[in-house]
Amino acid sequence: METSKNISALNELIEINNDRVVGYDTASKEADDMDLKSLFAGLQITSETNLSELRAEVSRLGGEAEDGTRTTGKFHRVWMDVKAALTGNDRATILSSCEFGENKALEAYREVLDDRENLSAEQVVMIQKQHAALNADQERITLLHNAEKAK
């Protein structure tokens, strides 16, 4: 296990969680419905918890944790802003954008877990736990999105 690759993998997850925090802050501001604002606040908390654990692990390894977001996350948030403006803050559209973001977050976690030779057993357990929490969040978004589409 190479420490620099280990830190790099953890920093990828830090970036995706930073994207989620900023993305759900944006989604909360764009949403008119209080239930969505509350949902998005809860989803932000998931990532803030993940970030705390990931940053502590990077620090323990002697690395420096990322503090930015991924370029793709920035583009997604801009696209979400434009889309929301065009659709008048349509609930189904906002949920669709969030669902897209959740799928990207889960994809990033799967990629890191697929390349686990750069991770310790403890890190794999931590990342699997975080992946499960993100998967539960994604399922909540998908259920809400499907309910909106069915209306």
DSSP file (Angstrom, degrees, kcal/mol; ACC not computed):
  #  RESIDUE AA STRUCTURE BP1 BP2  ACC     N-H-->O    O-->H-N    N-H-->O    O-->H-N    TCO  KAPPA ALPHA  PHI   PSI    X-CA   Y-CA   Z-CA
    1    1 A M              0   0    0      0, 0.0     2,-0.5     0, 0.0   117,-0.1   0.000 360.0 360.0 360.0 123.0    0.0    0.0    0.0
    2    2 A E     >  -     0   0    0      1,-0.1     4,-2.2   115,-0.1     3,-0.3  -0.828 360.0-145.9 -96.1 123.7    1.5    3.3   -1.1
    3    3 A T  H  > S+     0   0    0     -2,-0.5     4,-2.9     1,-0.2     5,-0.2   0.865  97.0  53.8 -59.3 -40.7    0.6    6.2    1.2
    4    4 A S  H  > S+     0   0    0      1,-0.2     4,-2.1     2,-0.2    -1,-0.2   0.892 111.5  45.4 -64.6 -37.7    0.5    8.8   -1.6
    5    5 A K  H  > S+     0   0    0     -3,-0.3     4,-2.4     2,-0.2    -1,-0.2   0.870 112.1  53.2 -69.8 -36.0   -2.0    6.7   -3.5
    6    6 A N  H  X S+     0   0    0     -4,-2.2     4,-2.2     2,-0.2    -2,-0.2   0.942 111.1  45.0 -61.4 -49.5   -4.0    6.1   -0.3
    7    7 A I  H  X S+     0   0    0     -4,-2.9     4,-2.6     1,-0.2    -2,-0.2   0.892 111.8  53.6 -62.8 -41.0   -4.2    9.8    0.4
    8    8 A S  H  X S+     0   0    0     -4,-2.1     4,-1.7    -5,-0.2    -1,-0.2   0.912 108.8  48.4 -61.2 -43.5   -5.2   10.5   -3.2
    9    9 A A  H  X S+     0   0    0     -4,-2.4     4,-1.4     2,-0.2    -2,-0.2   0.918 113.1  47.5 -63.8 -43.5   -8.0    8.0   -3.1
   10   10 A L  H  X S+     0   0    0     -4,-2.2     4,-1.9     1,-0.2    -2,-0.2   0.886 109.1  54.4 -65.3 -37.9   -9.3    9.5    0.2
   11   11 A N  H  X S+     0   0    0     -4,-2.6     4,-2.5     1,-0.2    -1,-0.2   0.833 101.4  58.7 -66.6 -31.7   -9.0   13.0   -1.3
   12   12 A E  H  X S+     0   0    0     -4,-1.7     4,-2.0     1,-0.2    -1,-0.2   0.916 108.4  45.9 -59.7 -41.7  -11.2   12.0   -4.2
   13   13 A L  H  X S+     0   0    0     -4,-1.4     4,-2.0     2,-0.2    -2,-0.2   0.837 109.2  55.1 -71.4 -32.6  -13.9   11.0   -1.7
   14   14 A I  H  X S+     0   0    0     -4,-1.9     4,-2.5     2,-0.2    -2,-0.2   0.937 108.2  49.5 -62.8 -45.3  -13.4   14.3    0.1
   15   15 A E  H  X S+     0   0    0     -4,-2.5     4,-2.5     1,-0.2    55,-0.5   0.913 110.0  49.5 -60.9 -43.5  -14.0   16.2   -3.1
   16   16 A I  H  X S+     0   0    0     -4,-2.0     4,-1.9     1,-0.2    -1,-0.2   0.878 112.4  48.1 -67.0 -35.3  -17.2   14.3   -3.9
   17   17 A N  H  X S+     0   0    0     -4,-2.0     4,-2.4     2,-0.2    -1,-0.2   0.864 109.2  53.0 -71.5 -35.0  -18.5   15.0   -0.4
   18   18 A N  H  X S+     0   0    0     -4,-2.5     4,-2.4     2,-0.2     5,-0.3   0.917 108.0  52.3 -61.1 -41.6  -17.5   18.6   -0.8
   19   19 A D  H  X S+     0   0    0     -4,-2.5     4,-3.3     1,-0.2    -2,-0.2   0.918 109.1  49.6 -57.9 -44.4  -19.6   18.6   -4.0
   20   20 A R  H  X S+     0   0    0     -4,-1.9     4,-3.0     2,-0.2     5,-0.3   0.920 109.6  50.3 -63.5 -43.8  -22.5   17.2   -2.2
   21   21 A V  H  X S+     0   0    0     -4,-2.4     4,-1.6     2,-0.2    -2,-0.2   0.952 117.7  39.0 -59.6 -49.6  -22.4   19.7    0.6
   22   22 A V  H  X S+     0   0    0     -4,-2.4     4,-2.3     1,-0.2    -2,-0.2   0.902 116.3  52.6 -67.4 -40.8  -22.3   22.6   -1.9
   23   23 A G  H  X S+     0   0    0     -4,-3.3     4,-2.7    -5,-0.3    -2,-0.2   0.903 111.0  45.1 -62.6 -42.8  -24.8   20.9   -4.2
   24   24 A Y  H  X S+     0   0    0     -4,-3.0     4,-2.1     2,-0.2    -1,-0.2   0.789 109.8  55.1 -75.7 -25.6  -27.3   20.4   -1.5
   25   25 A D  H  X S+     0   0    0     -4,-1.6     4,-1.8    -5,-0.3    -2,-0.2   0.930 111.9  45.0 -65.2 -44.5  -26.9   23.9   -0.2
   26   26 A T  H  X S+     0   0    0     -4,-2.3     4,-1.8     2,-0.2    -2,-0.2   0.930 113.3  49.5 -61.9 -46.8  -27.6   25.1   -3.8
   27   27 A A  H  X S+     0   0    0     -4,-2.7     4,-1.8     1,-0.2    -1,-0.2   0.886 108.8  53.1 -62.1 -39.1  -30.6   22.7   -4.1
   28   28 A S  H  < S+     0   0    0     -4,-2.1    -1,-0.2     1,-0.2    -2,-0.2   0.900 109.2  48.8 -63.4 -40.8  -32.0   23.9   -0.7
   29   29 A K  H  < S+     0   0    0     -4,-1.8    -1,-0.2     1,-0.2    -2,-0.2   0.842 114.2  46.3 -67.0 -33.3  -31.8   27.5   -1.9
   30   30 A E  H  < S+     0   0    0     -4,-1.8    -2,-0.2    -5,-0.1    -1,-0.2   0.737  95.0  90.4 -82.6 -23.3  -33.6   26.6   -5.1
   31   31 A A     <  -     0   0    0     -4,-1.8    59,-0.1    -5,-0.2    58,-0.1  -0.511  53.6-167.7 -77.7 140.4  -36.3   24.5   -3.6
   32   32 A D        +     0   0    0     57,-0.4     2,-0.3    -2,-0.2    -1,-0.1   0.715  64.1  87.8 -92.4 -26.5  -39.5   26.2   -2.5
   33   33 A D     >  -     0   0    0      1,-0.1     4,-2.1     2,-0.0     3,-0.3  -0.580  69.6-144.3 -85.1 133.1  -40.9   23.3   -0.5
   34   34 A M  H  > S+     0   0    0     -2,-0.3     4,-2.4     1,-0.2     5,-0.2   0.834  99.6  59.1 -63.6 -33.7  -39.9   23.0    3.2
   35   35 A D  H  > S+     0   0    0      1,-0.2     4,-2.3     2,-0.2    -1,-0.2   0.883 108.1  46.0 -65.0 -35.9  -39.8   19.2    3.0
   36   36 A L  H  > S+     0   0    0     -3,-0.3     4,-3.1     2,-0.2     5,-0.2   0.910 110.1  52.9 -71.4 -41.1  -37.1   19.4    0.3
   37   37 A K  H  X S+     0   0    0     -4,-2.1     4,-1.8     1,-0.2    -2,-0.2   0.916 112.4  46.0 -57.7 -42.4  -35.2   22.0    2.2
   38   38 A S  H  X S+     0   0    0     -4,-2.4     4,-2.0     2,-0.2    -2,-0.2   0.912 112.5  50.3 -66.9 -43.8  -35.2   19.7    5.2
   39   39 A L  H  X S+     0   0    0     -4,-2.3     4,-2.1     1,-0.2    -2,-0.2   0.940 110.7  49.0 -58.2 -48.6  -34.2   16.7    3.1
   40   40 A F  H  X S+     0   0    0     -4,-3.1     4,-2.0     1,-0.2    -1,-0.2   0.853 107.9  54.3 -64.8 -34.5  -31.3   18.5    1.6
   41   41 A A  H  X S+     0   0    0     -4,-1.8     4,-1.6    -5,-0.2    -1,-0.2   0.905 109.3  48.9 -63.4 -40.7  -30.1   19.7    5.0
   42   42 A G  H  X S+     0   0    0     -4,-2.0     4,-1.5     1,-0.2    -2,-0.2   0.874 109.4  51.4 -65.7 -38.0  -30.1   16.0    6.1
   43   43 A L  H  X S+     0   0    0     -4,-2.1     4,-1.5     1,-0.2    -1,-0.2   0.853 106.6  54.7 -68.1 -34.4  -28.2   15.0    3.0
   44   44 A Q  H  X S+     0   0    0     -4,-2.0     4,-2.5     1,-0.2    -1,-0.2   0.896 103.8  55.7 -62.4 -40.0  -25.6   17.7    3.7
   45   45 A I  H  X S+     0   0    0     -4,-1.6     4,-2.5     1,-0.2     5,-0.2   0.882 101.4  57.6 -62.4 -38.6  -25.1   16.2    7.2
   46   46 A T  H  X S+     0   0    0     -4,-1.5     4,-2.3     1,-0.2    -1,-0.2   0.944 111.3  42.3 -55.1 -48.1  -24.3   12.8    5.7
   47   47 A S  H  X S+     0   0    0     -4,-1.5     4,-3.1     1,-0.2    -2,-0.2   0.865 110.3  55.5 -70.9 -35.1  -21.5   14.4    3.7
   48   48 A E  H  X S+     0   0    0     -4,-2.5     4,-1.9     2,-0.2    -1,-0.2   0.896 109.9  47.5 -63.6 -37.8  -20.3   16.5    6.6
   49   49 A T  H  X S+     0   0    0     -4,-2.5     4,-1.9     2,-0.2    -2,-0.2   0.933 113.0  48.5 -64.6 -46.6  -20.0   13.3    8.7
   50   50 A N  H  X S+     0   0    0     -4,-2.3     4,-2.9    -5,-0.2     5,-0.2   0.921 110.0  52.8 -58.1 -44.6  -18.1   11.6    5.9
   51   51 A L  H  X S+     0   0    0     -4,-3.1     4,-3.0     1,-0.2     5,-0.3   0.901 105.7  53.3 -60.5 -42.1  -15.8   14.6    5.5
   52   52 A S  H  X S+     0   0    0     -4,-1.9     4,-1.8     1,-0.2    -1,-0.2   0.928 113.2  43.1 -58.8 -46.1  -14.9   14.6    9.1
   53   53 A E  H  X S+     0   0    0     -4,-1.9     4,-1.9     2,-0.2    -2,-0.2   0.919 116.2  47.1 -67.0 -44.3  -13.9   10.9    9.0
   54   54 A L  H  X S+     0   0    0     -4,-2.9     4,-2.4     2,-0.2     5,-0.2   0.915 112.2  49.2 -66.6 -43.6  -12.0   11.2    5.7
   55   55 A R  H  X S+     0   0    0     -4,-3.0     4,-2.5    -5,-0.2    -1,-0.2   0.900 109.8  52.3 -63.2 -40.0  -10.1   14.4    6.7
   56   56 A A  H  X S+     0   0    0     -4,-1.8     4,-2.4    -5,-0.3    -1,-0.2   0.900 110.6  48.4 -62.0 -40.2   -9.1   12.7   10.0
   57   57 A E  H  X S+     0   0    0     -4,-1.9     4,-1.6     2,-0.2    -2,-0.2   0.912 110.9  49.0 -68.5 -42.4   -7.8    9.7    8.1
   58   58 A V  H  <>S+     0   0    0     -4,-2.4     5,-2.7     1,-0.2     4,-0.3   0.914 113.1  48.5 -62.1 -42.2   -5.8   11.9    5.6
   59   59 A S  H ><5S+     0   0    0     -4,-2.5     3,-1.7     1,-0.2    -2,-0.2   0.909 107.5  54.7 -63.1 -43.1   -4.3   13.8    8.5
   60   60 A R  H 3<5S+     0   0    0     -4,-2.4    -1,-0.2     1,-0.3    -2,-0.2   0.838 106.7  52.4 -59.3 -33.2   -3.4   10.6   10.3
   61   61 A L  T 3<5S-     0   0    0     -4,-1.6    -1,-0.3    -5,-0.1    -2,-0.2   0.492 122.4-108.2 -81.6  -3.5   -1.5    9.5    7.2
   62   62 A G  T < 5S+     0   0    0     -3,-1.7    -3,-0.2    -4,-0.3    -2,-0.1   0.616  78.8 124.0  87.4  13.3    0.4   12.8    7.1
   63   63 A G      < -     0   0    0     -5,-2.7     2,-0.5    -6,-0.2    -1,-0.3  -0.379  63.4-111.2 -99.1 179.3   -1.4   14.2    4.1
   64   64 A E        -     0   0    0     -2,-0.1     2,-0.1    -3,-0.1   -53,-0.0  -0.961  31.4-127.8-114.9 125.5   -3.3   17.4    3.5
   65   65 A A        -     0   0    0     -2,-0.5   -10,-0.1   -10,-0.1   -54,-0.0  -0.446  26.3-108.7 -73.7 141.1   -7.1   17.0    2.9
   66   66 A E        -     0   0    0     -2,-0.1    -1,-0.1     1,-0.1   -11,-0.0  -0.341  27.6-172.4 -60.2 145.5   -8.6   18.6   -0.2
   67   67 A D        +     0   0    0      2,-0.1    -1,-0.1    -2,-0.0     2,-0.1   0.391  59.5  71.0-120.6   0.4  -10.7   21.6    0.5
   68   68 A G  S    S-     0   0    0      1,-0.1     2,-0.2     0, 0.0   -50,-0.2  -0.273  76.4-109.2-103.4-169.2  -12.2   22.1   -2.9
   69   69 A T        -     0   0    0    -51,-0.1     2,-0.2    -2,-0.1   -53,-0.1  -0.718  37.5 -90.5-116.6 168.7  -14.7   20.4   -5.2
   70   70 A R     >  -     0   0    0    -55,-0.5     4,-1.8    -2,-0.2     3,-0.3  -0.506  31.2-122.8 -76.9 149.2  -14.3   18.5   -8.4
   71   71 A T  H  > S+     0   0    0      1,-0.2     4,-2.2     2,-0.2     5,-0.2   0.898 114.8  55.1 -57.4 -40.7  -14.5   20.4  -11.6
   72   72 A T  H  > S+     0   0    0      1,-0.2     4,-2.2     2,-0.2    -1,-0.2   0.857 104.9  53.7 -63.5 -33.8  -17.4   18.1  -12.7
   73   73 A G  H  > S+     0   0    0     -3,-0.3     4,-2.4     2,-0.2    -1,-0.2   0.896 106.8  51.3 -65.7 -40.3  -19.2   19.1   -9.5
   74   74 A K  H  X S+     0   0    0     -4,-1.8     4,-2.1     1,-0.2    -2,-0.2   0.923 111.3  47.6 -62.6 -44.2  -18.9   22.7  -10.3
   75   75 A F  H  X S+     0   0    0     -4,-2.2     4,-2.6     1,-0.2    -1,-0.2   0.897 110.5  52.4 -64.1 -39.2  -20.3   22.2  -13.8
   76   76 A H  H  X S+     0   0    0     -4,-2.2     4,-2.5     1,-0.2    -2,-0.2   0.911 108.7  49.7 -64.1 -41.7  -23.1   20.1  -12.4
   77   77 A R  H  X S+     0   0    0     -4,-2.4     4,-2.3     2,-0.2    -1,-0.2   0.897 111.3  48.9 -65.5 -39.3  -24.1   22.9   -9.9
   78   78 A V  H  X S+     0   0    0     -4,-2.1     4,-2.5     2,-0.2    -2,-0.2   0.934 112.4  48.5 -63.6 -44.8  -24.0   25.5  -12.7
   79   79 A W  H  X S+     0   0    0     -4,-2.6     4,-2.9     1,-0.2    -2,-0.2   0.895 110.6  51.5 -60.5 -40.5  -26.2   23.2  -14.9
   80   80 A M  H  X S+     0   0    0     -4,-2.5     4,-2.5     2,-0.2    -1,-0.2   0.893 109.5  50.0 -63.9 -40.8  -28.5   22.7  -11.9
   81   81 A D  H  X S+     0   0    0     -4,-2.3     4,-2.1     2,-0.2    -2,-0.2   0.929 113.8  44.9 -62.4 -46.1  -28.8   26.5  -11.4
   82   82 A V  H  X S+     0   0    0     -4,-2.5     4,-2.2     2,-0.2    -2,-0.2   0.938 114.1  48.9 -64.2 -47.0  -29.6   27.0  -15.1
   83   83 A K  H  X S+     0   0    0     -4,-2.9     4,-1.7     1,-0.2    -2,-0.2   0.902 111.4  49.4 -60.9 -42.8  -32.1   24.2  -15.2
   84   84 A A  H  X>S+     0   0    0     -4,-2.5     5,-2.3     1,-0.2     4,-0.8   0.893 110.1  51.5 -64.6 -39.3  -33.9   25.4  -12.1
   85   85 A A  H  <5S+     0   0    0     -4,-2.1     3,-0.4     1,-0.2    -1,-0.2   0.895 112.0  46.8 -64.6 -38.8  -34.1   28.9  -13.5
   86   86 A L  H  <5S+     0   0    0     -4,-2.2    -1,-0.2     1,-0.2    -2,-0.2   0.796 117.0  42.0 -73.5 -28.5  -35.6   27.6  -16.7
   87   87 A T  H  <5S-     0   0    0     -4,-1.7    -1,-0.2    -5,-0.2    -2,-0.2   0.399 109.3-114.6-103.0   3.1  -38.1   25.3  -15.1
   88   88 A G  T  <5S-     0   0    0     -4,-0.8    -3,-0.2    -3,-0.4    -4,-0.1   0.904  72.3 -56.1  67.8  40.8  -39.3   27.7  -12.3
   89   89 A N  S   <S-     0   0    0     -5,-2.3   -57,-0.4     1,-0.2    -1,-0.2   0.864  77.6-168.6  59.1  39.2  -37.9   25.5   -9.4
   90   90 A D     >  -     0   0    0     -6,-0.2     4,-2.4     1,-0.1     5,-0.2  -0.423  19.8-138.3 -62.5 127.6  -39.9   22.5  -10.6
   91   91 A R  H  > S+     0   0    0      1,-0.2     4,-2.5     2,-0.2     5,-0.2   0.888 100.9  49.4 -56.7 -46.9  -39.7   19.8   -7.8
   92   92 A A  H  > S+     0   0    0      1,-0.2     4,-2.1     2,-0.2    -1,-0.2   0.877 111.6  49.9 -64.3 -36.8  -39.2   16.9  -10.2
   93   93 A T  H  > S+     0   0    0      2,-0.2     4,-2.2     1,-0.2    -2,-0.2   0.914 110.5  48.6 -68.9 -43.0  -36.4   18.7  -12.0
   94   94 A I  H  X S+     0   0    0     -4,-2.4     4,-2.3     1,-0.2    -2,-0.2   0.930 113.4  47.9 -61.9 -44.4  -34.6   19.5   -8.8
   95   95 A L  H  X S+     0   0    0     -4,-2.5     4,-2.7     1,-0.2    -2,-0.2   0.871 108.9  54.4 -64.8 -36.2  -34.9   15.9   -7.7
   96   96 A S  H  X S+     0   0    0     -4,-2.1     4,-2.1     2,-0.2    -1,-0.2   0.918 109.0  48.0 -62.4 -43.2  -33.7   14.7  -11.0
   97   97 A S  H  X S+     0   0    0     -4,-2.2     4,-2.1     2,-0.2    -2,-0.2   0.904 112.7  48.7 -63.2 -41.8  -30.6   16.9  -10.7
   98   98 A C  H  X S+     0   0    0     -4,-2.3     4,-2.6     2,-0.2    -2,-0.2   0.896 108.8  53.1 -65.2 -39.9  -30.0   15.6   -7.2
   99   99 A E  H  X S+     0   0    0     -4,-2.7     4,-2.3     2,-0.2    -2,-0.2   0.906 107.9  51.4 -61.8 -41.7  -30.4   12.0   -8.3
  100  100 A F  H  X S+     0   0    0     -4,-2.1     4,-1.8     1,-0.2    -1,-0.2   0.930 110.9  48.0 -59.2 -46.5  -27.8   12.6  -11.0
  101  101 A G  H  X S+     0   0    0     -4,-2.1     4,-2.2     1,-0.2    -2,-0.2   0.891 109.9  52.1 -62.6 -40.6  -25.4   14.0   -8.4
  102  102 A E  H  X S+     0   0    0     -4,-2.6     4,-2.6     1,-0.2     5,-0.2   0.906 107.4  52.3 -62.7 -41.5  -26.0   11.0   -6.1
  103  103 A N  H  X S+     0   0    0     -4,-2.3     4,-2.1     1,-0.2    -1,-0.2   0.891 109.4  49.8 -62.4 -38.4  -25.3    8.6   -8.9
  104  104 A K  H  X S+     0   0    0     -4,-1.8     4,-2.1     2,-0.2    -1,-0.2   0.893 110.2  50.4 -66.8 -39.4  -22.0   10.4   -9.5
  105  105 A A  H  X S+     0   0    0     -4,-2.2     4,-2.1     2,-0.2    -2,-0.2   0.936 111.5  47.4 -63.4 -46.0  -21.1   10.2   -5.8
  106  106 A L  H  X S+     0   0    0     -4,-2.6     4,-2.6     1,-0.2    -1,-0.2   0.882 109.6  54.1 -63.1 -37.4  -21.8    6.5   -5.6
  107  107 A E  H  X S+     0   0    0     -4,-2.1     4,-2.3    -5,-0.2    -1,-0.2   0.908 107.3  50.7 -62.1 -42.6  -19.8    5.9   -8.8
  108  108 A A  H  X S+     0   0    0     -4,-2.1     4,-1.9     1,-0.2    -2,-0.2   0.909 111.3  48.3 -62.7 -42.3  -16.8    7.7   -7.2
  109  109 A Y  H  X S+     0   0    0     -4,-2.1     4,-2.6     2,-0.2    -2,-0.2   0.914 110.6  50.8 -64.4 -43.0  -17.1    5.5   -4.1
  110  110 A R  H  X S+     0   0    0     -4,-2.6     4,-2.5     1,-0.2    -2,-0.2   0.906 108.4  52.7 -61.9 -40.3  -17.3    2.3   -6.2
  111  111 A E  H  X S+     0   0    0     -4,-2.3     4,-1.0     2,-0.2    -1,-0.2   0.917 111.2  45.7 -62.2 -43.0  -14.2    3.3   -8.1
  112  112 A V  H  < S+     0   0    0     -4,-1.9     3,-0.5     1,-0.2     6,-0.2   0.918 114.4  48.2 -66.2 -42.4  -12.2    3.8   -4.9
  113  113 A L  H >< S+     0   0    0     -4,-2.6     3,-0.9     1,-0.2    -2,-0.2   0.840 107.1  56.2 -67.6 -32.0  -13.5    0.5   -3.5
  114  114 A D  H 3< S+     0   0    0     -4,-2.5    -1,-0.2     1,-0.3    -2,-0.2   0.764 109.3  47.4 -68.5 -24.2  -12.7   -1.3   -6.7
  115  115 A D  T >< S+     0   0    0     -4,-1.0     3,-1.4    -3,-0.5    -1,-0.3  -0.291  74.3 143.4-108.4  44.8   -9.1   -0.1   -6.4
  116  116 A R  G X   +     0   0    0     -3,-0.9     3,-2.2     1,-0.3    -1,-0.2   0.478  42.9  90.3 -73.3  -3.0   -8.8   -1.1   -2.7
  117  117 A E  G 3  S+     0   0    0      1,-0.3    -1,-0.3    -3,-0.2  -115,-0.1   0.723  86.6  57.3 -65.0 -15.7   -5.2   -2.3   -2.8
  118  118 A N  G <  S+     0   0    0     -3,-1.4     2,-0.3    -6,-0.2    -1,-0.3   0.309 100.7  75.4 -91.9   9.0   -4.3    1.3   -1.9
  119  119 A L  S <  S-     0   0    0     -3,-2.2     2,-0.1    -6,-0.1  -116,-0.0  -0.899  76.9-124.9-122.9 148.8   -6.5    1.2    1.2
  120  120 A S     >  -     0   0    0     -2,-0.3     4,-2.3     1,-0.1     5,-0.2  -0.416  36.0-106.0 -78.9 166.1   -6.1   -0.4    4.6
  121  121 A A  H  > S+     0   0    0      1,-0.2     4,-2.0     2,-0.2     5,-0.1   0.890 122.7  52.0 -60.5 -39.3   -8.7   -2.8    5.9
  122  122 A E  H  > S+     0   0    0      1,-0.2     4,-2.2     2,-0.2    -1,-0.2   0.883 108.8  50.1 -65.0 -38.6  -10.0   -0.1    8.3
  123  123 A Q  H  > S+     0   0    0      2,-0.2     4,-2.8     1,-0.2     5,-0.2   0.889 107.6  53.5 -67.4 -38.8  -10.3    2.4    5.5
  124  124 A V  H  X S+     0   0    0     -4,-2.3     4,-2.7     2,-0.2    -2,-0.2   0.922 109.6  48.7 -60.9 -43.5  -12.2   -0.1    3.4
  125  125 A V  H  X S+     0   0    0     -4,-2.0     4,-2.3     2,-0.2    -2,-0.2   0.927 112.5  48.1 -62.2 -45.4  -14.7   -0.6    6.3
  126  126 A M  H  X S+     0   0    0     -4,-2.2     4,-2.3     1,-0.2    -2,-0.2   0.924 114.1  46.0 -60.4 -45.9  -15.1    3.2    6.7
  127  127 A I  H  X S+     0   0    0     -4,-2.8     4,-2.8     2,-0.2    -2,-0.2   0.882 111.0  52.2 -68.9 -38.4  -15.6    3.8    3.0
  128  128 A Q  H  X S+     0   0    0     -4,-2.7     4,-2.3    -5,-0.2    -1,-0.2   0.903 109.9  49.9 -62.2 -40.4  -18.1    0.9    2.7
  129  129 A K  H  X S+     0   0    0     -4,-2.3     4,-1.9     2,-0.2    -2,-0.2   0.920 112.9  46.1 -63.4 -44.1  -20.1    2.4    5.6
  130  130 A Q  H  X S+     0   0    0     -4,-2.3     4,-2.6     2,-0.2    -2,-0.2   0.899 110.6  53.5 -65.2 -40.7  -20.0    5.8    3.9
  131  131 A H  H  X S+     0   0    0     -4,-2.8     4,-2.5     1,-0.2    -2,-0.2   0.904 107.7  51.1 -60.0 -42.2  -21.0    4.2    0.6
  132  132 A A  H  X S+     0   0    0     -4,-2.3     4,-2.1     2,-0.2    -1,-0.2   0.897 110.0  49.4 -63.3 -40.5  -24.0    2.6    2.3
  133  133 A A  H  X S+     0   0    0     -4,-1.9     4,-2.0     2,-0.2    -2,-0.2   0.909 112.6  47.1 -65.4 -42.1  -25.1    5.9    3.8
  134  134 A L  H  X S+     0   0    0     -4,-2.6     4,-2.7     2,-0.2    -2,-0.2   0.874 109.7  53.9 -66.4 -36.4  -24.8    7.6    0.4
  135  135 A N  H  X S+     0   0    0     -4,-2.5     4,-2.3     2,-0.2    -2,-0.2   0.904 107.9  49.9 -64.1 -40.9  -26.8    4.7   -1.2
  136  136 A A  H  X S+     0   0    0     -4,-2.1     4,-1.8     2,-0.2    -2,-0.2   0.903 111.2  49.5 -63.7 -40.8  -29.6    5.2    1.4
  137  137 A D  H  X S+     0   0    0     -4,-2.0     4,-2.2     2,-0.2    -2,-0.2   0.921 110.1  50.9 -62.5 -43.8  -29.6    8.9    0.5
  138  138 A Q  H  X S+     0   0    0     -4,-2.7     4,-2.7     1,-0.2    -2,-0.2   0.895 107.7  52.8 -62.3 -40.4  -29.7    8.1   -3.2
  139  139 A E  H  X S+     0   0    0     -4,-2.3     4,-2.5     2,-0.2    -1,-0.2   0.883 107.7  51.6 -63.5 -38.2  -32.7    5.8   -2.6
  140  140 A R  H  X S+     0   0    0     -4,-1.8     4,-2.2     2,-0.2    -2,-0.2   0.927 111.9  46.5 -62.6 -44.9  -34.6    8.5   -0.8
  141  141 A I  H  X S+     0   0    0     -4,-2.2     4,-2.9     1,-0.2    -2,-0.2   0.926 112.6  50.1 -63.0 -45.1  -34.0   10.9   -3.7
  142  142 A T  H  X S+     0   0    0     -4,-2.7     4,-3.0     2,-0.2     5,-0.2   0.909 109.5  50.7 -62.2 -43.2  -35.0    8.3   -6.2
  143  143 A L  H  X S+     0   0    0     -4,-2.5     4,-2.1     2,-0.2    -1,-0.2   0.932 113.8  44.7 -60.1 -46.0  -38.2    7.4   -4.4
  144  144 A L  H  X S+     0   0    0     -4,-2.2     4,-2.1     2,-0.2    -2,-0.2   0.914 113.8  50.0 -63.8 -42.9  -39.2   11.1   -4.2
  145  145 A H  H  X S+     0   0    0     -4,-2.9     4,-2.4     1,-0.2    -2,-0.2   0.926 110.8  48.9 -62.6 -45.4  -38.3   11.7   -7.8
  146  146 A N  H  X S+     0   0    0     -4,-3.0     4,-1.6     1,-0.2    -1,-0.2   0.882 109.8  52.4 -62.7 -37.9  -40.3    8.7   -9.0
  147  147 A A  H  X S+     0   0    0     -4,-2.1     4,-0.6    -5,-0.2    -1,-0.2   0.890 110.1  48.6 -64.7 -39.0  -43.3    9.9   -6.9
  148  148 A E  H >< S+     0   0    0     -4,-2.1     3,-0.8     1,-0.2    -2,-0.2   0.896 110.1  50.8 -67.9 -39.7  -43.1   13.3   -8.6
  149  149 A K  H 3< S+     0   0    0     -4,-2.4    -1,-0.2     1,-0.2    -2,-0.2   0.828 105.9  56.9 -66.1 -30.6  -42.8   11.8  -12.1
  150  150 A A  H 3<        0   0    0     -4,-1.6    -1,-0.2     1,-0.2    -2,-0.2   0.657 360.0 360.0 -76.0 -15.3  -45.9    9.7  -11.3
  151  151 A K    <<        0   0    0     -3,-0.8    -1,-0.2    -4,-0.6    -2,-0.1   0.489 360.0 360.0 -69.2 360.0  -48.0   12.8  -10.5
